[in-house]
Amino acid sequence: MSALFRRTKKKSADRVVTLVGKPGCHLCDDARRVVREVCEETGASWEEKDITVDEELYREYWEQIPVVLIDDEQHTFWRVDPARLRAALGS
């Protein structure tokens, strides 16, 4: 099989979870707790981006925050299901 068709599954430790939100957002606070806990369990790294300081993120996600991205691809928005996030990270 061609290498183009083979997909290598990334280990959790190689994954990056990004939480896109804004200050004062209670759903963002809830999402932050879930993302932090799941990333600590799985070894994935995570970062947070604030839509109030990034115009491009604001335009793209303002109606959906909090938004969770895994390796820069949208995983979910509004509510973060810990089991679904764990599964997406391969744990």
N, C-alpha and C positions, 0 to 999 in steps of 0.2 A: 504494500500500500504506500502511496506517495506520502511524503512528510506533510504535504499541504492538507491532507485529509485527516491526519492524526492529531488529536487534541491531547495535550498533556494537562492533566488535572493539577491545578495549583494547590499547594499545601496551604492550610489556614494561615500559617506564619508568613506566607508570601502575599496574602491578600490585604488590601487597604479598604477600609470602610470609611466613607465620608458622610457626616451628618450635616445637612444643609438646613439652617434655621435662622432664628433671630432672637435677640434678647427679649425677655418678657413674654415668651410664648410657652404656655403651660404644656402643650403637646410636645414642644421641643425638649422641655425638661424631662418629660416621661421617656421620650425617645433616647435622650442622652444616657439615662440610667440603663436602659436595655442594651444599647450599643456598647457602653462601657463594660457591663457585666459579660456579655457574650464574647466580646473581643478578649477580655481577660481570660475567659475559659478556653477559648480556641487558639489564642496566641496571635490572632490577627491584629494588625495595627489599625488605629483609627484617628481621624482628624475631624475638626469641625470648621465649617465655613459659614460666615454670617452674610445673609443676603442684603443687609443694610449697608454694607461696605463694598459690595461687588455688584455693579449694575447688570452684568450679563447673567449672573445667578438670579438676581431679582426678577429680571424679565422672564427667565425660563421657569422659575419655581415658585413665585410669590403666592400663587393660589394653592399650592400643594404642601407647604412646609408643615412639619418637618419632612424632609426627603432624605432617604438613605440610598447612597450609591455604593456599589461594590466594584472596585477597580474601574471607577468612572462610569459605570453603567447603572441606571436606575434600578433599584431593588424594590423599594416600596415608598409610600408616603402616608402622612397623617399618623397612623398607628403602626408600631413596629412589633411584630410577632417574634418573640425570642426563638421559638422552635424553628420557624421558617428561616430566620437569619442564620441560626446554627447550621441548618441543612444547606443553605446557600454557600456557607463558608466551608462545607465539606466535613463537618464534625457531627 
